[in-house]
Amino acid sequence: MKGNEKAWYAAFKSKDARFDGHFFVGVASTGIYCRPICRAKLPRVGNCTYYATAAEAERAGFRPCLQCRPELAPGTAPVDAAASLARRAAGFLEENCGDMESLEELAAHLGCTGRHLRRAFAAEFN
């Protein structure tokens, strides 16, 4: 992908979820490629190459990052787990409004603790 590398690097540096899926970053110093939301250590500007798809990055010789898992379908990587949990909880609340007696009961139904559900929900919807 040729174009505005400064803007892509700024988006990668910000870890903003709005850019997730719009491009992938190949890191020459490590040989991996990442999603723009990857929490791994930020590489230097000169080590970054930008690709429109994960397949393009792999054809260029990069392997997927084990933290952000760019080769997986969106929403199924471990970094997406909290957002996915919050969306599942919101959907369950919409469908079963009034059926749950407490947050702890909802959390147990979803397979997590109440504290974790509160944090995930706050991170996704605040």
C-alpha positions, 0 to 999 in steps of 0.5 A, spaced: 500 500 500 502 506 497 500 513 500 500 516 507 505 512 511 505 518 516 497 517 517 497 510 518 503 510 523 499 515 527 493 510 527 497 504 529 501 508 534 494 511 537 491 503 537 484 506 535 479 501 534 476 505 528 482 503 524 482 495 525 481 492 519 482 497 514 490 496 514 495 491 517 502 493 519 508 489 517 514 490 521 521 488 518 525 488 524 521 482 527 518 479 521 511 479 523 504 483 521 499 486 526 493 489 526 492 497 528 490 495 535 496 491 537 498 492 544 505 490 542 511 494 543 511 500 537 516 499 532 520 504 529 517 508 523 522 505 518 521 498 520 513 499 518 510 497 511 503 497 510 498 492 507 490 492 505 489 485 507 492 480 511 494 475 505 498 481 502 502 481 508 503 474 508 505 474 501 510 479 503 513 474 507 510 476 514 508 471 519 502 473 524 503 477 530 501 472 536 498 478 540 493 481 536 492 475 531 491 478 525 489 472 521 483 470 525 476 473 523 475 480 526 472 479 533 475 472 534 482 474 536 484 474 544 484 482 544 477 482 542 474 478 547 472 483 552 468 487 547 465 481 544 463 479 552 460 486 553 456 485 546 453 478 548 451 481 555 448 487 552 444 482 547 442 478 552 439 484 556 435 486 550 432 479 549 431 477 557 430 484 560 427 483 567 429 476 567 436 476 571 436 478 578 443 481 579 449 482 575 452 476 578 447 472 575 448 475 568 456 474 569 455 467 571 451 465 565 456 468 560 462 464 564 465 470 567 465 474 574 461 480 575 467 485 576 470 482 569 463 483 566 463 490 569 470 492 566 468 489 559 462 493 559 465 500 561 470 499 556 466 497 550 460 502 552 463 508 555 
